[in-house]
Amino acid sequence: MTDTNGRSQARRDEYVARINRVMDYIDRHLDEPLNLKTLAAVADFSPFHFHRIFSAMVGETLNRFIQRIRVEKAAVLLVSDTRKTITDVAFDCGYSGSAALSRAFRETFDMSPRQWRTRSASQGSKIGQPVGKNRHIRNKKRKDIDISLRYHEPGHHNLTWRIHMTTTGMNVNVEVKELEDLHVAYVRHIGPYKGDVALFKGLWQRLMTWAGPRGLLRFPETQCLSVYHDDPNLTDESRLRTDVCISVPADTAADGEIGTMTVPGGTFAVAHFEIDAHQYEEAWNLVMGDWLPESGYQCDDRLCFERCLNNPEEHPEGKHIVDICIPVRPL
């Protein structure tokens, strides 16, 4: 019975891996036609069966998934890159033009792209995090936070800011630096994740159990990441995609539920924290809502992620040591 169950799980893991490959392909090719035949080939399923398999495993149809990802990316771009015209944003997200984008926007957000951009600007939306329904926007600098003038660290030319929170005594450094592309192996979770320590512990356990016997855990060289594909202010929490990842050689093959991808490098704001498990949202808000608007930078259209720098269970106070890495470019 155990062997039968093992084979059944292996088969399911293979299905999960193929669906994840399709999701990753869609993310990378939103500005291109995404037809059933092409995506079925990515998954290595027949077109006849692929649509039904995708719907059953993801919980929404393939077409609905593509349209949702496109309109959510457009919503982010409209706010984070105000130099782009609405037509440019439409083309970047795979629409035939501004009229098609406007129809999708009205169906999803009950407003036009222009109204979305104007409202987000007037309400002080966090750059890269558009205003969602029932979301309170803070438009004033918090009095309990002091953001120092930028300075240069001795020995290099990266810009660094120091943030001090008077209410908690927390000191945070934010450094703008260049990061290289990083090839990773990952396990993906789709659904809610906020504050769920047990969820992340289970994901890491599955990834490490796969990586260890293959000789891929070469600390301290191995980097551990949590990658977030969707904006929680836009995407329903049941659809949020989160990956826990480790850096691996570029020729590492995917295996079962374990996928591989490249996390694009470039210019990042890297904020270093030592926090409790329940303080992740506060840490992200500190960078996105307080530092970013004063920095002269804005979010770029690349993946955000956390670099996990310790095992909290081995910390004497159970602290999570983490770098929050946000892709940026000049405002």
Long-range contacts (C-beta under 8 A, 24 or more apart in sequence): 10-256, 13-256, 13-257, 14-256, 14-257, 15-53, 15-57, 16-57, 16-188, 16-256, 16-257, 17-254, 17-255, 17-256, 17-257, 17-258, 17-259, 18-43, 18-44, 18-45, 19-43, 19-53, 19-54, 19-57, 19-58, 20-188, 20-259, 21-254, 21-259, 22-54, 23-65, 23-188, 23-229, 23-241, 24-259, 24-261, 26-65, 26-66, 26-69, 27-69, 27-229, 30-69, 30-70, 30-73, 30-92, 30-93, 30-94, 31-91, 31-92, 31-93, 31-94, 32-94, 33-94, 34-66, 34-94, 36-62, 58-190, 59-238, 59-239, 60-239, 66-94, 67-104, 68-108, 68-235, 68-239, 70-94, 70-95, 70-104, 71-101, 71-104, 71-105, 71-108, 71-109, 72-230, 72-231, 72-234, 72-235, 73-301, 74-101, 74-104, 74-105, 74-113, 75-105, 75-109, 75-116, 75-130, 75-231, 75-234, 76-128, 76-129, 76-130, 76-231, 76-234, 76-299, 76-301, 77-301, 78-113, 78-116, 78-117, 78-120, 78-130, 79-116, 79-117, 79-120, 79-121, 79-125, 79-127, 79-128, 79-129, 79-130, 80-127, 80-128, 80-298, 80-299, 80-300, 80-301, 81-298, 81-301, 82-117, 82-121, 86-113, 86-114, 86-117, 89-113, 126-288, 126-289, 126-292, 126-293, 127-288, 127-292, 127-293, 127-298, 127-299, 128-231, 128-288, 128-292, 128-298, 128-299, 128-326, 129-231, 129-233, 129-288, 130-231, 130-233, 130-234, 131-233, 132-233, 132-234, 135-233, 138-289, 141-290, 141-294, 142-290, 145-286, 145-290, 147-290, 147-291, 147-294, 161-291, 161-295, 163-286, 163-290, 163-291, 165-286, 172-271, 172-272, 172-273, 172-283, 172-286, 173-271, 173-272, 174-269, 174-270, 174-271, 174-287, 174-291, 174-295, 175-269, 175-270, 175-271, 175-272, 176-267, 176-268, 176-269, 176-270, 176-295, 176-297, 176-328, 177-267, 177-268, 177-270, 178-265, 178-266, 178-267, 178-268, 179-265, 179-266, 179-267, 179-268, 179-270, 179-325, 180-265, 181-262, 181-263, 181-264, 181-265, 182-223, 182-225, 182-247, 182-262, 182-263, 182-265, 183-247, 183-248, 183-249, 183-250, 183-252, 183-260, 183-261, 183-262, 183-263, 184-223, 184-225, 184-227, 184-243, 184-245, 184-246, 184-247, 184-248, 184-260, 184-261, 184-262, 184-263, 185-210, 185-211, 185-216, 185-245, 185-246, 185-248, 185-252, 185-254, 185-258, 185-259, 185-260, 186-227, 186-243, 186-244, 186-245, 186-258, 186-259, 186-260, 186-261, 187-243, 187-244, 187-257, 187-258, 187-259, 188-241, 188-242, 188-243, 188-259, 189-241, 189-242, 189-243, 189-244, 190-238, 190-239, 190-240, 190-241, 190-242, 191-237, 191-238, 191-239, 191-240, 192-237, 192-238, 192-240, 193-240, 193-242, 194-232, 194-237, 194-281, 195-277, 195-278, 195-280, 195-281, 197-277, 200-226, 200-244, 203-244, 204-244, 206-257, 207-244, 207-245, 207-246, 207-258, 208-246, 210-255, 210-256, 210-258, 211-246, 211-248, 216-246, 216-248, 216-252, 217-246, 221-247, 222-246, 222-247, 223-247, 223-307, 224-307, 224-308, 224-309, 225-263, 225-305, 225-306, 225-307, 225-308, 226-305, 226-306, 226-308, 227-263, 227-303, 227-304, 227-305, 228-303, 228-304, 228-305, 229-303, 245-305, 263-303, 263-305, 264-302, 264-303, 264-327, 266-300, 266-302, 266-327, 267-300, 267-327, 267-328, 267-329, 268-325, 268-326, 268-327, 268-328, 269-295, 269-297, 269-325, 269-326, 269-328, 270-307, 270-323, 270-324, 270-325, 271-323, 271-324, 271-325, 271-326, 272-322, 272-323, 273-320, 273-321, 273-322, 273-323, 273-324, 274-319, 274-320, 274-321, 274-322, 275-319, 275-320, 275-322, 276-318, 276-319, 276-320, 277-312, 277-318, 277-320, 280-306, 280-320, 280-322, 283-322, 283-324, 284-324, 287-324, 287-326, 288-326, 292-326, 292-328, 295-328, 295-331, 296-330, 296-331, 297-328, 297-329, 297-330, 297-331, 298-328, 298-329, 298-330, 298-331, 299-326, 299-327, 299-328, 300-327, 300-328, 300-329, 301-327, 302-327, 303-327
